[in-house]
């Protein structure tokens, strides 16, 4: 290796290239930059964290087990800590759409850590005799076991720091609205037609319960991410690893992220199968499906202000039109719908990529990594924004809700057991044709006594949810 003022010379099995003297990445990263000018998308911060955490844990384990020099181990760990604190982030430059399995990004991480470790040891970047990206930073590892582990760790980090807190925040806000709106009766609607009355508070309580159920499903799916194939090396046989490396590195990595990580019972299976990622992605798609329904409901209930339902008011957060003064749109609900569509698209991509592996390796892991972690994070960010900018500030229009409930023809349903289905249907038809109220027609026809009719058509009793047993 030769250092010049503005560049250094690095060599690999394909030859030598000039590298900027300021760059912490090396020749393999440079080749990837040249080969993959595809999207301009760089690795997600959480994915970088996951990869660096793995390298840190591996360096500690290999140093502890005597596989690499303790001074080299310490330098790699220090370099990793600096990156985890936010330094050198601009050095991770490989496009998301890159060499299969993620070798290019993996070597980008190895090279940055090696060169920073060299500096910490008083050496110069590119002098890989002291700290080598492959022989030291990557000791006992392979792209084939590091990348699926990084997807697992990245997914767990994204769930822990982004999606799970956002879901919890949304549930709390919806529960508060359920209490606040409990006494407000509104018309139910099925098939977009009048239905029997419901409580506005119960509508929001149902939204909260839906999200609670998704919390459970997502947590169950995420359990698959805690079983690691790390230590399987190239194909799952553990070639070139210390016998105690697998359990040691899993324990160290688990402690670093606060998760009970374990060694997978079959390393080859853990490295080949993308099923854990498909499972988590499916739980996200499932959540997105219900979030879409909730966002559409919020928009419908807020539609108007003069020609729609306008049973609730979503907080106006920005002007809604470049031409119509005074217009406000349900932009937060619209935003989360778009995010949900994207997450559902990611799920399809992950499904296709997961089945595209052959024999001992799935080469589509870079796509799975980006789509899964990005999907978790944008969904979490969108839910938190919806909560903060919309849900907590929703107000109700009790008068509008009551008027719709009292004018609904579906109230006739409560008369079935007293005057019979056919009589009730005739009453509904006459009410629609004449504009008379249900009460007036029933009394005119002498079908029920006034006191019983008032009791049967009591909106509060009719809309009360049954008590749980």
Secondary structure, DSSP 8 states (H G I E B T S, - for coil): --B-SSEEEEEETTEEEEEETT-SS-HHHHHHHHH--SS-----HHHHHHHHHHHHHHHHHHHHTTSS-HHHHHHHHHHHHHHHTTTTGGG----SS-SGGGHHHHHHHHHHHHHHHHHHTT--TT-TTTS-IIIIITTT--HHHHHHHHHHHHHHHHIIIIIHHHHHHHHHHHHHHHHHTTT-EEEEEETTEEEEEEEHHHHHHHHHHHHHHHHHHHHHHHGGGGEE-TT-TTTTS-TT--TTHHHHHHHHHHHHHTS--EE-S-HHHHHH--HHHHHHHHHHHHHHHHHHHHHHHHHHHT--SSSS--SEE----SB--SSSTT-B--HHHHHHHHHHHHHHHHHHHHHHHHTT-BTTB-TTHHHHHHHHHHHHHHHHHHHHHHHHHTGGG-EE-HHHHHHHHHH-GGGGGGGHHHH-HHHHHHHHHHHHHH---HHHHHHHTT-S-HHHHHHHT-HHHHH------
